Amino acid sequence: MTSPFQSGATTIRANGVDLGVESFGREADPLVLLIGGTTMLSWPDALCERLASGGRRVVRYDLRDSGTSTTLDPENPAYDLRDLAADAVALVGALGASTAHLGGVGVGGMVAQVAALNHPAEFSALTLIGTRPVAPGPVDEDLPDHDHAILSTVFSRAAPDWSDRDAVAAFAADSAKLMGNDPDQARTTAARIWDRTPSADPAVHRANQLGVVFSRINCAPRWRERLGDLIIPTLVVHGRADPFFPLGNGEALAAEIPAAQLLTLDNMGTALPHTAADEVATAMLNLRPSGPGHE
């Protein structure tokens, strides 16, 4: 059954690519633009619906090479982190808005940081969930790195047949508990991601499920040293049980962004739990966006 706040999925041409989007709420309301990490399903339906019921127009979207967005070759992307940030800016304009409250989860949070830093006029508030202030790869000495023992266990398991929906969903569920996530939620989300993947190519299914494109794209130059320039209201949400980007990464973001507040969720690992949707939506709605068209 479709939510009364959900207006459906489509693709929108922005910055020279087609981006898969899904909208909730009324077009006249202030825009909240949610970057997938890498697909839009990183953002739970319940969170989007709660934001829409709070008077926001919510649009979540897939990054390039994921979901229903333009997919060419996830193993060899011909774009960089700045291009993904420019996609977000172009999408604000394509949606007919002047500014947006921008949200990013995981690797999408890296895109969101760069977008807000490089294009400050387009974004009035920022929400960063389960992410860190540096690119994939070697971490800064003062930041906690991945829990390598847990990740070794997760990634040493035999890969599923990526063309088999049930096998992919089971693989996600089996990994979830190690990653601090709910296995049932992980199974359902993985199946939905599989269903939304327009290609039958197993490599594309793998890329959609694991976000492998972020191990391939160029994320230079660094942006952490510029975080002090972010003067828009910012919410940082991080899970205490996150083994991929441990909590200290979220704490560093909140400390280095002048207008940031930190919301720590005890029951969260790498994925935003559906059970936390109301708490996170309330915190997002309580941010006071700056700029024209906002209170």
DRENDO-1510 file (C-alpha; in Angstrom, 1 decimal, always signed):
<recs>
REC; n; res; u; v; w
REC; 1; MET; +0.0; +0.0; +0.0 .
REC; 2; THR; +1.4; +3.4; -1.0 .
REC; 3; SER; +1.8; +5.9; +1.8 .
REC; 4; PRO; -0.3; +9.1; +1.5 .
REC; 5; PHE; +2.9; +11.0; +1.7 .
REC; 6; GLN; +4.6; +9.1; -1.2 .
REC; 7; SER; +4.3; +10.4; -4.7 .
REC; 8; GLY; +6.2; +7.8; -6.5 .
REC; 9; ALA; +9.5; +6.9; -8.1 .
REC; 10; THR; +11.0; +8.2; -11.4 .
REC; 11; THR; +14.3; +9.4; -12.9 .
REC; 12; ILE; +15.4; +13.0; -13.3 .
REC; 13; ARG; +18.1; +14.2; -15.6 .
REC; 14; ALA; +20.7; +16.3; -13.7 .
REC; 15; ASN; +24.3; +17.1; -14.4 .
REC; 16; GLY; +24.3; +14.9; -17.5 .
REC; 17; VAL; +23.1; +11.7; -15.9 .
REC; 18; ASP; +19.7; +10.1; -15.0 .
REC; 19; LEU; +19.2; +9.9; -11.2 .
REC; 20; GLY; +16.7; +7.5; -9.7 .
REC; 21; VAL; +14.5; +9.5; -7.3 .
REC; 22; GLU; +11.5; +8.9; -5.0 .
REC; 23; SER; +9.4; +11.7; -3.6 .
REC; 24; PHE; +7.4; +12.1; -0.4 .
REC; 25; GLY; +5.2; +15.0; +0.7 .
REC; 26; ARG; +4.0; +18.2; -1.0 .
REC; 27; GLU; +6.0; +20.0; -3.7 .
REC; 28; ALA; +5.3; +23.3; -2.1 .
REC; 29; ASP; +7.1; +22.3; +1.2 .
REC; 30; PRO; +10.8; +23.0; +1.9 .
REC; 31; LEU; +13.0; +20.4; +0.2 .
REC; 32; VAL; +14.9; +17.7; +2.1 .
REC; 33; LEU; +17.3; +15.9; -0.4 .
REC; 34; LEU; +18.6; +12.5; +0.8 .
REC; 35; ILE; +21.7; +11.0; -0.9 .
REC; 36; GLY; +21.8; +7.2; -1.1 .
REC; 37; GLY; +24.6; +5.4; +0.4 .
REC; 38; THR; +24.8; +4.1; -2.3 .
REC; 39; THR; +21.1; +3.4; -3.0 .
REC; 40; MET; +18.2; +5.5; -1.8 .
REC; 41; LEU; +17.0; +2.6; +0.4 .
REC; 42; SER; +19.6; +3.6; +3.0 .
REC; 43; TRP; +16.9; +6.0; +4.0 .
REC; 44; PRO; +14.0; +4.1; +5.6 .
REC; 45; ASP; +10.5; +4.7; +4.3 .
REC; 46; ALA; +9.3; +5.5; +7.8 .
REC; 47; LEU; +11.8; +8.3; +8.1 .
REC; 48; CYS; +10.9; +9.8; +4.8 .
REC; 49; GLU; +7.2; +9.6; +5.7 .
REC; 50; ARG; +7.8; +11.2; +9.1 .
REC; 51; LEU; +9.6; +14.1; +7.5 .
REC; 52; ALA; +6.9; +14.6; +5.0 .
REC; 53; SER; +4.2; +14.6; +7.7 .
REC; 54; GLY; +6.3; +17.3; +9.4 .
REC; 55; GLY; +5.9; +19.6; +6.4 .
REC; 56; ARG; +8.9; +18.7; +4.2 .
REC; 57; ARG; +9.1; +17.7; +0.6 .
REC; 58; VAL; +11.4; +14.7; +0.8 .
REC; 59; VAL; +13.4; +13.3; -2.2 .
REC; 60; ARG; +15.7; +10.4; -1.8 .
REC; 61; TYR; +17.9; +9.3; -4.7 .
REC; 62; ASP; +20.4; +6.7; -5.9 .
REC; 63; LEU; +24.0; +7.6; -6.6 .
REC; 64; ARG; +25.4; +7.0; -10.0 .
REC; 65; ASP; +26.0; +3.3; -10.8 .
REC; 66; SER; +23.4; +2.2; -8.3 .
REC; 67; GLY; +19.6; +1.6; -8.2 .
REC; 68; THR; +17.8; +3.1; -11.1 .
REC; 69; SER; +20.4; +5.9; -11.7 .
REC; 70; THR; +22.7; +5.8; -14.8 .
REC; 71; THR; +24.8; +2.7; -14.6 .
REC; 72; LEU; +27.7; +2.2; -16.9 .
REC; 73; ASP; +30.6; +0.3; -15.2 .
REC; 74; PRO; +30.7; +0.4; -11.4 .
REC; 75; GLU; +34.1; -1.2; -11.5 .
REC; 76; ASN; +35.6; +1.6; -13.6 .
REC; 77; PRO; +33.7; +4.9; -12.8 .
REC; 78; ALA; +34.5; +7.8; -15.1 .
REC; 79; TYR; +33.7; +10.4; -12.5 .
REC; 80; ASP; +34.9; +11.5; -9.0 .
REC; 81; LEU; +33.6; +12.6; -5.7 .
REC; 82; ARG; +33.2; +16.2; -6.9 .
REC; 83; ASP; +31.0; +15.0; -9.7 .
REC; 84; LEU; +28.7; +13.2; -7.3 .
REC; 85; ALA; +28.5; +16.4; -5.2 .
REC; 86; ALA; +27.6; +18.4; -8.3 .
REC; 87; ASP; +24.8; +15.8; -9.0 .
REC; 88; ALA; +23.2; +16.9; -5.7 .
REC; 89; VAL; +23.4; +20.5; -6.6 .
REC; 90; ALA; +22.0; +20.0; -10.1 .
REC; 91; LEU; +19.1; +17.9; -8.6 .
REC; 92; VAL; +18.1; +20.8; -6.3 .
REC; 93; GLY; +17.7; +22.9; -9.4 .
REC; 94; ALA; +16.0; +20.2; -11.4 .
REC; 95; LEU; +13.4; +19.8; -8.6 .
REC; 96; GLY; +12.6; +23.5; -8.8 .
REC; 97; ALA; +14.0; +24.4; -5.4 .
REC; 98; SER; +16.5; +27.2; -4.5 .
REC; 99; THR; +17.9; +25.4; -1.4 .
REC; 100; ALA; +17.6; +22.1; +0.3 .
REC; 101; HIS; +18.3; +20.4; +3.6 .
REC; 102; LEU; +20.9; +17.8; +2.4 .
REC; 103; GLY; +21.3; +14.4; +4.0 .
REC; 104; GLY; +23.9; +11.7; +3.4 .
REC; 105; VAL; +24.3; +8.2; +4.8 .
REC; 106; GLY; +27.7; +6.4; +4.9 .
REC; 107; VAL; +29.6; +7.1; +1.7 .
REC; 108; GLY; +26.7; +9.4; +0.8 .
REC; 109; GLY; +27.6; +11.4; +3.8 .
REC; 110; MET; +31.0; +12.1; +2.2 .
REC; 111; VAL; +29.2; +13.3; -0.9 .
REC; 112; ALA; +27.0; +15.6; +1.3 .
REC; 113; GLN; +30.0; +17.1; +3.1 .
REC; 114; VAL; +31.8; +18.0; -0.2 .
REC; 115; ALA; +28.5; +19.3; -1.8 .
REC; 116; ALA; +27.8; +21.6; +1.2 .
REC; 117; LEU; +31.4; +22.8; +1.3 .
REC; 118; ASN; +31.7; +23.4; -2.5 .
REC; 119; HIS; +28.2; +24.8; -3.0 .
REC; 120; PRO; +27.2; +26.6; +0.2 .
REC; 121; ALA; +24.4; +28.6; -1.4 .
REC; 122; GLU; +22.4; +25.6; -2.4 .
REC; 123; PHE; +22.1; +23.9; +1.1 .
REC; 124; SER; +20.4; +25.3; +4.2 .
REC; 125; ALA; +21.0; +22.4; +6.6 .
REC; 126; LEU; +23.0; +19.2; +6.7 .
REC; 127; THR; +22.4; +15.7; +8.2 .
REC; 128; LEU; +25.3; +13.2; +8.2 .
REC; 129; ILE; +24.6; +9.6; +9.2 .
REC; 130; GLY; +27.1; +6.9; +9.9 .
REC; 131; THR; +30.0; +8.6; +8.0 .
REC; 132; ARG; +33.4; +10.2; +8.6 .
REC; 133; PRO; +35.4; +13.3; +7.6 .
REC; 134; VAL; +37.9; +11.6; +5.3 .
REC; 135; ALA; +37.6; +9.5; +2.1 .
REC; 136; PRO; +37.7; +5.7; +1.9 .
REC; 137; GLY; +41.2; +4.3; +2.4 .
REC; 138; PRO; +43.8; +5.0; +5.1 .
REC; 139; VAL; +42.2; +6.9; +8.0 .
REC; 140; ASP; +43.7; +9.8; +9.9 .
REC; 141; GLU; +45.7; +8.8; +13.0 .
REC; 142; ASP; +43.2; +10.5; +15.4 .
REC; 143; LEU; +40.2; +8.7; +13.9 .
REC; 144; PRO; +39.2; +5.1; +14.8 .
REC; 145; ASP; +39.6; +2.8; +11.8 .
REC; 146; HIS; +37.4; -0.1; +10.8 .
REC; 147; ASP; +37.1; -3.0; +13.2 .
REC; 148; HIS; +39.3; -5.2; +11.1 .
REC; 149; ALA; +38.5; -8.4; +13.1 .
REC; 150; ILE; +34.8; -8.0; +12.4 .
REC; 151; LEU; +35.2; -6.9; +8.8 .
REC; 152; SER; +37.6; -9.8; +8.1 .
REC; 153; THR; +34.9; -12.2; +9.3 .
REC; 154; VAL; +32.3; -10.5; +7.2 .
REC; 155; PHE; +34.3; -10.4; +4.0 .
REC; 156; SER; +36.0; -13.8; +4.3 .
REC; 157; ARG; +32.6; -15.5; +3.8 .
REC; 158; ALA; +31.8; -17.0; +0.5 .
REC; 159; ALA; +30.1; -14.6; -1.8 .
REC; 160; PRO; +26.5; -15.4; -2.9 .
REC; 161; ASP; +25.3; -15.9; -6.4 .
REC; 162; TRP; +24.6; -12.3; -7.1 .
REC; 163; SER; +22.0; -13.2; -9.7 .
REC; 164; ASP; +20.0; -15.1; -7.0 .
REC; 165; ARG; +17.6; -12.8; -5.1 .
REC; 166; ASP; +17.1; -15.2; -2.1 .
REC; 167; ALA; +20.8; -15.9; -1.8 .
REC; 168; VAL; +21.7; -12.2; -1.8 .
REC; 169; ALA; +19.1; -11.4; +0.8 .
REC; 170; ALA; +20.3; -14.3; +3.0 .
REC; 171; PHE; +23.9; -13.1; +2.6 .
REC; 172; ALA; +22.9; -9.6; +3.8 .
REC; 173; ALA; +21.0; -11.0; +6.8 .
REC; 174; ASP; +23.9; -13.2; +7.8 .
REC; 175; SER; +26.2; -10.2; +7.7 .
REC; 176; ALA; +23.9; -7.8; +9.5 .
REC; 177; LYS; +24.4; -8.9; +13.1 .
REC; 178; LEU; +28.2; -8.6; +12.8 .
REC; 179; MET; +27.7; -5.1; +11.4 .
REC; 180; GLY; +25.4; -4.1; +14.3 .
REC; 181; ASN; +22.3; -4.2; +12.2 .
REC; 182; ASP; +18.9; -6.0; +12.3 .
REC; 183; PRO; +19.0; -9.1; +10.2 .
REC; 184; ASP; +15.3; -8.9; +9.2 .
REC; 185; GLN; +15.7; -5.3; +8.1 .
REC; 186; ALA; +18.9; -6.2; +6.2 .
REC; 187; ARG; +17.2; -9.1; +4.4 .
REC; 188; THR; +14.2; -7.0; +3.4 .
REC; 189; THR; +16.4; -4.1; +2.2 .
REC; 190; ALA; +18.7; -6.3; +0.2 .
REC; 191; ALA; +15.7; -7.9; -1.6 .
REC; 192; ARG; +14.3; -4.5; -2.4 .
REC; 193; ILE; +17.6; -3.3; -3.7 .
REC; 194; TRP; +17.8; -6.5; -5.9 .
REC; 195; ASP; +14.3; -5.9; -7.2 .
REC; 196; ARG; +15.1; -2.3; -8.1 .
REC; 197; THR; +18.3; -3.2; -10.0 .
REC; 198; PRO; +17.4; -2.9; -13.7 .
REC; 199; SER; +20.3; -5.0; -14.9 .
REC; 200; ALA; +20.6; -8.8; -14.8 .
REC; 201; ASP; +24.4; -8.5; -14.7 .
REC; 202; PRO; +25.7; -10.2; -11.4 .
REC; 203; ALA; +28.5; -7.5; -11.2 .
REC; 204; VAL; +25.9; -4.8; -11.2 .
REC; 205; HIS; +23.9; -6.6; -8.5 .
REC; 206; ARG; +27.1; -6.9; -6.4 .
REC; 207; ALA; +27.9; -3.2; -6.9 .
REC; 208; ASN; +24.4; -2.2; -5.8 .
REC; 209; GLN; +24.5; -4.4; -2.7 .
REC; 210; LEU; +28.0; -3.5; -1.6 .
REC; 211; GLY; +28.6; +0.0; -2.9 .
REC; 212; VAL; +31.9; -1.1; -4.5 .
REC; 213; VAL; +32.1; +2.0; -6.6 .
REC; 214; PHE; +33.4; +3.9; -3.7 .
REC; 215; SER; +36.6; +1.8; -3.6 .
REC; 216; ARG; +37.2; +2.9; -7.2 .
REC; 217; ILE; +36.4; +6.7; -7.4 .
REC; 218; ASN; +38.9; +9.5; -6.9 .
REC; 219; CYS; +38.0; +11.4; -3.7 .
REC; 220; ALA; +40.9; +13.8; -3.7 .
REC; 221; PRO; +41.5; +16.5; -2.5 .
REC; 222; ARG; +40.9; +16.2; +1.2 .
REC; 223; TRP; +38.1; +18.2; +2.8 .
REC; 224; ARG; +38.4; +17.6; +6.5 .
REC; 225; GLU; +40.4; +20.7; +7.1 .
REC; 226; ARG; +37.6; +22.8; +5.6 .
REC; 227; LEU; +34.8; +21.5; +7.9 .
REC; 228; GLY; +35.1; +24.7; +10.0 .
REC; 229; ASP; +33.7; +26.6; +7.0 .
REC; 230; LEU; +30.4; +24.9; +7.3 .
REC; 231; ILE; +28.1; +27.4; +9.1 .
REC; 232; ILE; +24.7; +25.7; +8.3 .
REC; 233; PRO; +22.8; +23.8; +11.0 .
REC; 234; THR; +24.1; +20.2; +11.0 .
REC; 235; LEU; +22.9; +17.0; +12.6 .
REC; 236; VAL; +25.4; +14.2; +12.9 .
REC; 237; VAL; +23.8; +10.8; +13.7 .
REC; 238; HIS; +26.1; +7.8; +14.5 .
REC; 239; GLY; +25.7; +4.3; +15.9 .
REC; 240; ARG; +27.5; +3.2; +19.0 .
REC; 241; ALA; +27.7; -0.3; +17.5 .
REC; 242; ASP; +29.1; +0.7; +14.1 .
REC; 243; PRO; +32.3; -1.4; +13.3 .
REC; 244; PHE; +32.8; +0.1; +9.8 .
REC; 245; PHE; +33.0; +3.8; +10.8 .
REC; 246; PRO; +33.3; +3.6; +14.6 .
REC; 247; LEU; +31.7; +6.3; +16.8 .
REC; 248; GLY; +34.8; +8.5; +17.0 .
REC; 249; ASN; +34.3; +9.4; +13.4 .
REC; 250; GLY; +30.9; +10.9; +14.1 .
REC; 251; GLU; +32.2; +12.6; +17.2 .
REC; 252; ALA; +35.0; +14.2; +15.1 .
REC; 253; LEU; +32.5; +15.5; +12.5 .
REC; 254; ALA; +30.3; +17.0; +15.2 .
REC; 255; ALA; +33.3; +18.6; +16.9 .
REC; 256; GLU; +34.8; +20.1; +13.7 .
REC; 257; ILE; +31.5; +21.5; +12.2 .
REC; 258; PRO; +30.7; +24.7; +14.1 .
REC; 259; ALA; +26.9; +24.4; +14.0 .
REC; 260; ALA; +26.7; +20.7; +14.5 .
REC; 261; GLN; +24.9; +18.6; +17.1 .
REC; 262; LEU; +25.5; +14.9; +17.7 .
REC; 263; LEU; +22.8; +12.2; +18.1 .
REC; 264; THR; +24.3; +8.9; +19.2 .
REC; 265; LEU; +22.1; +5.8; +18.8 .
REC; 266; ASP; +22.9; +2.9; +21.0 .
REC; 267; ASN; +21.1; +0.3; +18.8 .
REC; 268; MET; +22.6; +1.4; +15.5 .
REC; 269; GLY; +25.5; -0.2; +13.6 .
REC; 270; THR; +26.1; +0.7; +9.9 .
REC; 271; ALA; +22.5; +1.0; +8.9 .
REC; 272; LEU; +19.9; +3.4; +10.2 .
REC; 273; PRO; +17.4; +1.3; +12.1 .
REC; 274; HIS; +13.7; +1.6; +11.1 .
REC; 275; THR; +13.0; +1.8; +14.9 .
REC; 276; ALA; +15.0; +5.0; +15.1 .
REC; 277; ALA; +13.1; +6.8; +12.2 .
REC; 278; ASP; +10.9; +8.9; +14.4 .
REC; 279; GLU; +13.8; +10.0; +16.7 .
REC; 280; VAL; +16.0; +11.0; +13.7 .
REC; 281; ALA; +13.2; +12.7; +11.8 .
REC; 282; THR; +12.3; +14.7; +14.9 .
REC; 283; ALA; +16.0; +15.8; +15.2 .
REC; 284; MET; +16.1; +16.7; +11.5 .
REC; 285; LEU; +12.8; +18.7; +11.7 .
REC; 286; ASN; +14.2; +20.6; +14.8 .
REC; 287; LEU; +17.2; +21.9; +12.8 .
REC; 288; ARG; +16.5; +25.5; +11.8 .
REC; 289; PRO; +17.6; +25.7; +8.1 .
REC; 290; SER; +19.2; +29.0; +7.0 .
REC; 291; GLY; +18.6; +30.9; +3.8 .
REC; 292; PRO; +15.7; +32.1; +1.7 .
REC; 293; GLY; +12.4; +30.3; +2.0 .
REC; 294; HIS; +13.2; +28.9; +5.4 .
REC; 295; GLU; +12.1; +30.1; +8.9 .
</recs>
